[in-house]
Amino acid sequence: MRLEKRYSNLFEPFKIGKLEIKNRFVMAPMGPGGLSTPDGAFNEKGIEYYVERAKGGTGLIITGICYVENEIEKKAMPTMPCPTLNPVSFIKTASQMTERVHAYDSKIFLQLTAGFGRVAIPAILRGEAVAPSPIENFWNPKIMCRELTTEEVETIVKKFAEAAVIAKMSGFDGVEIHAVHEGYLLDQFTIALFNKRTDKYGGDLMGRLRFPIEIVQAIKKACGDDFPVSLRYSVKSYIKGIRQGGLAEEEFTELGRDIDEGLEAAKILEEAGYDAFNADAGTYDSWYWNHPPMYQKKGLYLPLTEKLKKVVNVPVLVAGRMEDPELASSALEEGKADAIVIGRGLLADPQLPNKIKSGKVDDIRPCLGCHDGCMGRIAQVKPLCCAVNPQVGREAEYGVKPAEKTKNVMVIGGGVAGMEAARICASRGHKVSLYEKGDTLGGVLLAAGVPDFKKDDIRLVHWYEKQLKDLKVDVHLNTEVTKELVDEINPDVVVVATGSTPKQLNIPGIERTLQATDVLLGKKKVGDKVVVIGGGLVGCELALWLAKQGKKVIIVEILKDILSAGMPIPHMNSEMLKDLLKFYNVEIRTNTSIAAVNDTGAVVKTETGEEIIAADSVIMAIGYDPDNRLYKQIAPYKAETYLLGDARKVQNIMNAIWDAYEVARNI
């Protein structure tokens, strides 16, 4: 197959400074948790991780952040690479990486950071928290950040130049400065809300921009004017309040950098010497702008970069859920950006550019916008990975190899765990049959993907359907498997992925309630006044979906807060979902339990007694129990039987895929 004409502009070369890049695809910088050595160099996992994206056709790769120093803002090592910590070790490993990346005609920039400042997670610090001015730590208000001295800021500037020289010696094609973006230390200096300094690094806009200006000037002096320096840049902060972001749907007073200042600052920074703007929006206070979850629209930064393009002459790179080739191509055609930055999309599928180029768009494994495998894991001090691609961050050691002996594998259940197990087993050469009692594959994803903000769940189902078809997996729909059928077929291996069943409550009037999945799938109609029982992820997303349809929705949650039970939900996801529920006037009743349901609504118990919440419909969203009945019948009599997905333990999509991948790659 060949490149579709309408996507051809994605494969036109462009330049940053004098450096030519083969296409318009740029790998976004993402925190490289677990990819460095104790002395601040890249480890083998880190090298393989970046080389894999070069193999996939990405034109420019930008690494995750690297510290330029570790004495002023002292971090526990190793958390990220640091060129200046042990330059010899860094050059030895980084040069191997850049040489291999260049073999695929890709370019690579090293991203350098001034540090975290007020947004440093306290656990990663081994010294005082620092900031432009005395201000409380974002994560722990009890920690007061110390103001950096003028001399310390000047030292950090020198360290940027030193790190850039080491990067150039290591074969990097340029560096990116992290960042007048996301509210990190450098950005804190540029925002008046956080910078109350009276020295040369404070005051008016020019004073607040002096730190990033001196950085680019020092690097250009040390490495030459032709050495490209890009800037990770948030055009607008979207700060509604300290630790409070502003939604696109609402009007609010911007407390950070507004559009006008963002455009004015960009002109000043271009004049100072920056060769490109890697543009987005947001800060930690509005984290769902920097790390957009599924609730954000795709291409959310395009209205901002369209304005940025009009005031600067250097390339503007745009991120923000841009992995859809139609959206990406249109952004270039309409002059809203010069290159397309993709982060999580290249985790989900490192071959994304090559697949677009070869006309295999339907084979691109979709990113779900869930953050569970990437930012969610990094926040838990776990290695970077991906919910739908378990190989991320362990590319060389955790791949799939052909089976030594071909086996007949029977997979029972066509949800995500069953589909992944069937896919991996078939790709290894096993003969695979998949049985699903329903009339289509997808399991709980079919319901989960109904809301407008969860369409990528359905895309994942379609992707699996195509992969299984291409791999010639024998799929049997409308077939409920019994122990007798298993005995009759007598496969070598049985994989049981029979999913889960909704939890049931023994309360008066339970028969009057609806199940969340039935509502989402359109099997049950819902009235205008709705009570959702359960404030977990399913309940909250259901409530948002109904509220966006104009229904009056009340969530009843037995715990003291919503989204607090079950699997951990990444911070940016939970914060945006809570803000959206508030914006769409969803009422939340916590410390409240359901006691009964009658013809007027829901009877609930609170700390002060019982009350009735009037409702046309009461929907149960209190979780699920594993359905492992068939497994218990089969396992004692079939030596090689595996239990996967929700049938083993009700968790999330990531855990279902990861369990299936682990088992299937070893069958």
N, C-alpha and C positions, 0 to 999 in steps of 0.2 A: 504493500500500500504506500501511497505517497502523500506529501503534505497538501492539505486542502488550501486552496488559493486564499481564502479569507483569513487564514492565520499566518500568511507568509511574512507579514510585517514583524511578527514576533522573532523572526530569524534573520532580520537585517542587523548588520553590525552597528555599533555606536561607539563613541569615544568619551572617556573621562579624562580630561586633560589631553595628553597625546597618546594615551593608552587605548588601543582598539580592542573591543570586546566582541566576540563572534556573534552573539545574539542578544536579545533583550531580557533574558532570564537571569535574575540575580537571587542567590540564596540568602535569605535574611539571616542576620546574626541572631543566634539563640544561645542562651546560657549553656555552656558545654559541660554540664555536670558529669563527673566521672571520666573525663577525657584528658586529664592532665596527670603529671607525675608529682611526687613530693617536692621536687626542686623547681616546679613551675614550667616544665616543658610539656610538649604533647606526648601522650602515650600511644601505644599501637592502636587502641580503640579509636582514639581521636583522629589519627591519620586515616584509618580505614573509613571512618564516618564521613570525612570531607571528600576523600577520593571517590567514594561511592556516588556522591552527587555530581562530581565531574564526569564520571562514567555515564551518568544519566543525561548529560547534555547541557548542564547549567553553564551559562557563559561566564558569570562572575560569582565567585563564592566569597562571602564575608564571614569570617569566623565569629564565634561567640566572644564575649568580652575577655580581655586579658588585662591584668593589673599592670600599671606602669611602675608601681612601687608598693611596698608592703610594710613600711615603717611608720608613716604618718597616720594613715588609716590602717591599723594592723588587723589583718584577717587571718583566721586559722587556715593553714595550708595543709593539703592542697585542695583548694576549691575551684580555682581557675588558673590557667597558665599565667606566667609572669616573666616576660623576656629579660628583665633586669635582675632577676633573682640569681640566676646562674646562666649567663649569656652563652657559654660554651655548650652546655647541655641543651639549651633551647635551640641554638642554631643546628646542632646535630640532628635533632628530631624534626624540627620545622622544615629544614631543607629537604629531607626525605619526602615530606608531605607536598611541598610546593613543586618539587621535581615531578612527582607522580601526577599531580593536578595538571601541570603544564603539558604532560604527555597527551592529554585529551583536549588540548587547545583551549582549556579554560584558564581564566585568570583568578587570582585569589588575593584578597585584602585581609590584613590582620586588624581586628577591632581592638582599640586601646581605650581603657577607661580611667577616668580620674577617681572613681570610687563610688560608694553608695551614699555617703552622707546620712541624712535623716532617715533614709529608707533601708539602712543596713539591718538585716535580720540579726538581732542581738547574739544569737548562737554562733554566728560566723566570726564575730569579733573577738580578738584577744587583747584589745586595748580599749581606750575611750572611743565612744561614738563622736564623730566630728561633723561639722556642717559649716556653711558660710557664716551663720550667726547662731547664737544660742537658741535652740529650738528643740522641742520634744521629739523623741524617736517616733517614727510612724507606727511601728508595731507595738511599742511599749511606752506609753506616755510618761511613765515614771522615770525613764532614762532621759536625761538632758544632754543634748549634743554640745560638745565644746566648739567654740569658734576657732577656725583655723587662723593662724597668724599669717601676716603678709609674706614672711619668709618661707613658710610652709607651702603656700600657694606657688610661690616662685620656684621652689624645689620641685613641685609636681610638674610644672611646665618643663623644667629641664629634663625630668624623667620621661616625659612624653617624647622629647627629641631623642633621648638615649634609646628608648624602646623602638622608635621608628627606624633608627640606624640599624639596630639589631634585626628588625623585621626585613629591612632591605638586604642585609647580608644573608638572611635566611632564604631569600628568593621571593619574598612577597612582592606583588606588583604595585602595592600601595597600602595605605592604612585608612581605617575609618575611625573617627573620633567619637567616642561614647561619653557623653552625649548631651546636646542641648535638646533633651528628649526624656520623657518618662519620669521626670522628677529625680533623676540621679544627681550626684553631687555637682557635676558641671551645670546641669540644668537649674539646680537650686540657686547657683550664683546668678543666673540670668533672670530669675523671677523675683520681682519686688516683694512678693508675699513672704519669701524665705530669706532674702538678702537684705539685712539692715546695716551692712558694713559702712564705715566712714572712710576707709582707705581707698586706694586706687581701684579696687575690685568691687566697689559698691557705688551707690548713688544713682545717677541717671542711667539710661539704657546703655550708653557707651561704656560707662563704668562697669555695669553688670555683665557686659559682653567682653570685657577686657581679658578674662581668663581664657575663653575659647579663641579669642583673637591671638593672644600671645602663643597659644599652643600651635596653631597652624603656622604662624610666622617662625617659630623655633624649629618646627619640623622641616619647613621649606629651606631654612638656612642650613640645617644639618644634612639634609638628603638631596637638596637641589630642587629648583622650581618645577622640574619635569616629573617629580615623584608625586603621584596622585594622593590627595587627601580628601576623603569624603566626610560628611558630617551626618550622623544620625540626628534627625531634627523633627521635633513635634511642633507643627505649625500653630496648634491651639491646645491649651491645657485641659479644658473642660473641668475646671475645679469649681464646684458649687460651694464647697466648704471644706475645712480640714477633714480628711478622710471621707469626703463626700463628692462623688462625681455627678456630672450633669448629663442627662439623657439628650439624645438628638431630638426627641419629641417635645421637650419642655423648654420654656424660656427661663433663664436664670442670669444672674450677674456673674460674669467671669472674674474669678479672683486670681487667676494665674495669667498666662499669656493669651491675650485675645487675638483675633484674626489680624487686626491692624498692626499690633506690635509684632506679631509673628512675621508678617510680610516685611515690615521695616527692618527687623533684626536680620532677616535673611539677606537683604540687600547689603547690609553692613558686613555680614559674615562672608558673603561672596567677594566683596571688595578686599577683605582681609586675606583671601587666598584659597578658600575652600573650592574644590573642583567639582563637587556634586552634593546634592541634598538627598539623603535617604529618608523620605518624609513619611510622617504619620501624625498622630495626635495623642494627647493624654499625659497623665502622670500617675504615680502610685495612688494618689487620691481619687483618680478616675481610671482605675487600672483596666476596666473593661474597654477602654479606648485603645490602650497600648496592646493589649492581648485580647482581641475581640472574640468572645464566645459565640456560640450559635445564635444568640439573640440579636447580634449585630448584623446589619445588612452587609452583603458582600460588596466590596469596593467602597467601603465607608469613608475612605480618605480622599476619594476622587474630587469631591467639591472643594477640598482644601488645596490639593495639588494643582487643580486647574487655575486657582488664583495665584499660587506660588510660581507657576510657569510663566505668568505674565510679568513678574517683577525680577526674575533672575535669568541669566543667560547660560548658566551651567546646567548640566543634566539634572532632572528631577526624577528620582526613583520612587515608586509608590508600592507600599505593602497594603495589607488589610484584606485578607481573604480573597486574593486575586488569582486563585488557581484555575478558575474557569477560563478556558482559552477564548471564548466569545467575549467575555468581559475584558480580559487582558488586551485582546486585539483592538477592541473598540476604544479603550483608554488611550492607546497609542494613536489610533486614527483620528480621534477627536482632540488630540493635543493636550490631554490631561496629564501625561507623563511621558518620560523618555525610555523608561525601562520598568519591568515588572518584578517586584520583590516577592518571593514566595518563601515562607518559613515552614509552617506545619504541613503544607501540601507536599513539600519535598521530603518530609519525614515519612508521611503516609506512602508516598511513591517517589523514590529517587529518580525513576526513569521518566518522570512527567514530561520534560522537554522533548526527549526522544520519541515518546509515544505520540505527542502532538505532531511532531515533524513527520512521523511515519503514518499518520492518519489513523492511529489507534486510540482515539480519545476515549472510547468506551472501555478501554482496558486500564484507564487510570484509576487507581484505588483512591477513593475519596477521603479527604480529611473531614472529620465530624465536627470540628470546632469545640471538642469536649475538654481539652487541656489535661485529660486524665493521665496520659502517658508522658507528656512533655512538661509543661510548667507545673502541673500538679505534683509530679514526682520530684522535680527540683526543689519545690517548696518543702517537701518532706525529707530533703537531703538524700534523695535517691538518684541513681543515674538517669540521665535523659533517655527517653525512649518514645514510643508512640502506641496509642491504643490499638490501632488497626495494623500496625507493622511491628511485631515483636523483635525484629532484627536490628532496629535502630540502636546505634551505640555499641553494637556487638556484631557488626556486619560480617567479619571474617570467621568468628567462632560459633555463630549461632545460625548458620545457614541451613539449607535443606539439601541432603545428598540422596542419590538413588538408593532404593532399598536393596539390601543384599539378597533377599529372597522375596519373590512376589507372593502376596497373600490376598485372599478374598476378604475384604473388609465390609462389614455391614454397619452403616451409620443410621441410628434411629433418632430422628428429630431433625427438622429442617430449619432450626433457628441459627443464630450466628455461630454458636459452638459447633453444631453439627455440620454446617456449611464449611467452616474453616477446617475441621478435621477431614472432611471429604476432599477438600481442595488439596491439602498438603499430602494426604495419603495417595491421591491420584497422581500428583506431580512427581512423586517418588517412584511411581511405577506399579503401585498396587491396583488391583481390580476392585473398584469401589461401587457399592450400591447404597443409595440414600433413600430412606423411607420417611415420609411426612404424612401425618393423619389429615392435615388440612388440604385445601385445594391450591395452595401456593407456598413457596418458600418464604422465610423471613422471620417466623416466630413473633416475638414481642416487638420487633422492630417495625412491623407493619402498623401497629398502633402508635408506637413512639414517634414514628415519622409523619404522622398526620398533621400536626401543627405547622404553620408556615415556617417557623424557625427551626424545624427539625427535618427538613426535606433531605438533608444529606444522609440520614439514616436509610431512607428509601433508595437513595443512590447506591449505598453500600449493598443493599439487597440485590439490586440490579447487577452490580459488579460481580457479586458472588454467582448469580445465575449464569452470567456469561462465562465466567471462569470454569464453572462446573460443566457447562455445555462444551466448551472448547477442550476440556480434559476428558470428555466422554464418560462422565460419571452417570451411572444408571439411576435416574431419579424416579421414584415411585410416589406420586401424590395420592391423596385420598386413601391412604393405606395405614390403618392403625395396626401396629405390630403387637403380636402376642408372643408368649413364650413358645407356643406351638409353632408359630411361623418361623421363629428363630431356629427351633429344632429341625424344622423341615428344610430350611435353607442350609443350615449347618456351616456358617462361615468360619474362617480361621480366626477372625477378630470381630468383636462386637463393640461398637462405640455407642453408648447410651447418652443422648442429649435431649431428653424429653421435657426439658424446661421446668416450669413452675406453675402453681395454681394460686389464685388470689387468696389471701388470708380471710378467714371468716370470723365474725363476731356473733356470739350468742346473746342477742338483745331482742327485745320485743319490736316487731315491725321490720326485721332485717329483710324480709321478702319485698319490702317496698323500695329498697335501695337499688342503685345501679352500680355496675362495676366500671372502673375507669376505662378499661380496654374496650368494653362494649360501647361506651359513649364515643371514644375516639374513632372507632371503626364504623360509627354510624348505625350500629345495631339497635341502639336505644336513643330516643329523642329526649331532649332536655328542655325544661321550662326556662322562664326568664329569671327566676330567683333560685339560685343554686347554692347548696351547702356541700363543700368537699370535705370529707372526713379523711384527714391525714395531710400533714404539712411537709412530707418528704419531697423528693425531686419530682416524682410522678404527680403527686397532688398539686404541687405549686405550678408545674408546667401546664397541667390540665386547667387549673384556675386561670392562668394567664390567657390561655387559648380561648376559653369561654368568655373572659372579660373583654377580650379584643373583639368579640362578636357582639358586644353591647349588653351582655348579661350581668346581673348583679350577683357577685360571687362572694361567699364567706368561706374561709378555710378554718376548720376546727382541728387543732393540734394539741395532743395530750402533754407534750413536753413544753419547756419554757421558751423555746424558739423554734421556728421553722428551719428546715434544711439542716437539722442537727443530728439526725439519726441515719443509720446505714453507712454506705460508702462515703469517704471524705469527698466533698465537692470543692474543686479549686476556687480560690478566693474571688477571682474576677467573675466567675460564673455565678456564684451565690450572691455577690453584691449586686450584679446587674439584674438578676432575677428578682431580688427583693425590691430594687428601685422600680422595676417595671410593674410589679404587683401594686406598689404604692401609687404609681402614676395612673394605672388603670382602675384605681379605687377598689381593689380587692381588700375586703376586711379580713383581718387575721385575729383569731381568738386562740391564744395559747393557754397552757395550763387548763385546758378544757377537754373533756372526753364526751363521747357519744353514749347516751343511756338508752335511747329508744327512738323509733321513727313512727310517726303517726300521720294522719291525713292532713295535718297542718304544717308539718315540717319535722325538724330534728329536735329531740329533747336532749339537752346537754347538761353535764355536771360541771360546775365551776367551784372555786374556793368558797363561794357564798351560797351555794345551793344549786337547784335545778332551774332551768329556764327553757323556753321553746323558741327556736329560731325558725321563723316562718320561711317556708321554701316550697317551690314547685317540684324540685328534684333534689335528692340526697345521693351523692356519689361516694362510693367507698374507694379509697386509695391508701390503704394501710399496709401495703406490702404484699409479699408473695412467699409461699413455702415451696421448697424443692419437691418436684414430682419424680421420685426415685422408685416408684412401685415396681416398674418393669425390671429395673436393674436388680432389685432384691430377689426377683424370681429367677433371673438369668445367671447372676454372678456365681452362685455356688456350683453351677454345673458347667460353666464355660470358662476355661482357664484364662484366656486373654480377653477380658472384658473391662472396659473403661467407662467411668462416669464423668461427664463433663458439663460445663456451663451451669445454668441455674439448677439443673437437676442434682448437681453436686453441692453447690452453695450459691444462694442468690446474691449476686454482686452487681457488676456492670458489664458493659460491652467489652471493655478492655480485658477484664479477667476471663471472660468467656473465650475470647480469641486467644489470649496468651496460654490458657490451659490447653486448649485444643491444639495449638501450634506445638507446644512442648511434647504432648503425648504423641501426636501424629508424626512428628519428625523422628521419633524413635521406634515406631512400629515396624 
